Amino acid sequence: MMQEIIVGIDFSNASLTALRLGVDIANRTGANLLMVWVETAEKDPIEAEKILKELTSSFTPAMQGKKIDYLIEQGSKVPTAMIKVIKQRYPDLLIIGTNGNSGFDERFAGANCYKTIVDCPVPVLTLRENFNFAKPLNNIILPI
């Protein structure tokens, strides 16, 4: 059983897809879920917190009694700030959406996602915004 899952949120479609999958995995494992948004110049912090509160409220009923919450982290670089949170909380899993092009490298994951994966001390599950929730998740390929 998992204790905590962290989902990286930047309000993109990919990160909202990651949140949906995070809720599903949390329900299957009994974990609490924490959304982490790293404050950036692209989004007003007051607006971001409002959206995070709305996401928390809308997903709470789906959490089957487990906790969903959010954290706003400050930092000059998204990967550095995210890894700081991961090292402080040491969750069982990090889930992040990807916005990159193709191939498993920086182009696939996007620079922030790729750098977070490289430095992350816990397992990371990445997915694109077009993840098919209708298809059962039977296999996960783990490149080693």
C-alpha positions in Angstrom: 0.0 0.0 0.0 1.2 3.5 -0.8 1.1 6.4 1.6 1.4 9.4 -0.7 1.4 10.2 -4.4 2.5 13.6 -5.7 1.2 15.0 -8.9 3.1 17.8 -10.6 0.5 20.5 -11.7 1.2 23.3 -14.2 -2.5 23.5 -15.3 -1.7 22.1 -18.8 -3.9 19.4 -20.2 -1.1 16.9 -19.6 -0.9 17.7 -15.9 -4.6 17.5 -15.5 -4.5 14.1 -17.1 -1.8 13.1 -14.7 -4.0 14.3 -11.9 -6.9 12.0 -13.1 -4.5 9.1 -13.2 -3.1 10.0 -9.8 -6.6 9.9 -8.3 -7.1 6.4 -9.9 -3.8 5.1 -8.6 -4.4 6.6 -5.1 -7.8 4.8 -4.9 -6.2 1.5 -5.9 -3.4 1.8 -3.4 -5.0 3.7 -0.5 -2.6 6.6 -0.9 -3.3 10.3 -0.2 -2.6 12.7 -3.1 -0.7 15.9 -3.1 -0.8 18.3 -6.1 2.4 20.4 -6.3 2.5 23.6 -8.3 5.8 25.5 -8.6 5.2 29.2 -8.8 6.3 30.6 -12.1 6.0 33.9 -14.0 3.5 32.4 -16.4 0.7 32.1 -13.8 -0.6 34.5 -11.2 -0.2 32.8 -7.8 -3.6 34.0 -6.6 -5.2 32.6 -9.7 -3.2 29.4 -9.4 -4.3 28.9 -5.8 -7.9 29.4 -6.8 -7.6 26.7 -9.4 -5.9 24.4 -7.0 -8.7 24.8 -4.5 -11.3 24.1 -7.2 -9.4 21.0 -8.3 -9.2 19.8 -4.7 -12.9 20.3 -4.2 -13.8 18.7 -7.5 -11.6 15.6 -6.9 -12.3 15.1 -3.2 -15.5 13.0 -3.8 -13.5 10.7 -6.1 -10.8 10.1 -3.4 -12.8 7.4 -1.5 -12.1 8.9 1.9 -8.4 9.6 1.3 -7.0 13.1 1.4 -6.3 15.3 -1.6 -4.4 18.5 -1.0 -2.1 21.0 -2.8 1.2 22.7 -2.1 2.5 25.8 -3.8 6.3 25.7 -3.9 8.5 28.7 -4.7 11.7 28.3 -6.6 13.6 29.8 -9.5 13.5 26.5 -11.5 10.7 24.1 -11.6 12.8 20.8 -11.5 14.8 22.1 -8.6 11.7 23.1 -6.6 9.9 19.9 -7.4 12.9 17.7 -6.3 13.1 19.8 -3.1 9.5 18.8 -2.3 10.1 15.2 -3.2 13.1 15.0 -0.9 11.2 16.6 2.0 8.1 14.4 1.7 9.5 11.3 0.0 6.3 10.1 -1.6 5.8 6.6 -3.0 5.3 7.9 -6.5 5.5 11.1 -8.6 3.2 11.5 -11.6 3.8 14.2 -14.1 2.3 15.0 -17.5 4.6 15.5 -20.5 4.3 18.1 -23.3 7.3 17.3 -25.4 7.7 15.9 -29.0 8.9 12.3 -29.4 11.6 9.9 -28.3 12.5 9.3 -24.6 14.8 12.2 -24.0 14.4 15.9 -23.3 12.4 16.4 -26.5 9.8 13.7 -25.3 9.3 14.9 -21.8 9.9 18.6 -22.1 12.9 20.2 -20.3 11.3 20.5 -16.9 9.9 17.0 -16.9 13.1 15.5 -18.1 15.2 17.2 -15.5 12.8 16.2 -12.8 12.9 12.6 -13.9 16.7 12.5 -13.9 17.1 13.9 -10.4 14.1 12.3 -8.7 14.8 9.8 -5.9 11.4 8.1 -6.2 9.6 6.3 -9.0 8.2 8.7 -11.7 5.2 7.9 -13.9 4.9 10.2 -16.9 2.1 10.4 -19.4 0.8 12.5 -22.2 -2.5 14.4 -22.2 -4.0 11.9 -24.7 -3.7 9.0 -22.2 -6.5 6.5 -22.9 -8.4 6.0 -19.6 -10.8 3.6 -21.3 -8.0 1.1 -21.9 -7.1 -1.0 -18.9 -3.6 -0.4 -17.5 -2.2 -3.9 -17.6 1.5 -3.3 -18.3 4.0 -0.7 -17.5 7.3 -0.8 -19.4 10.2 0.1 -17.2 13.4 1.0 -19.2 16.5 0.2 -17.1 
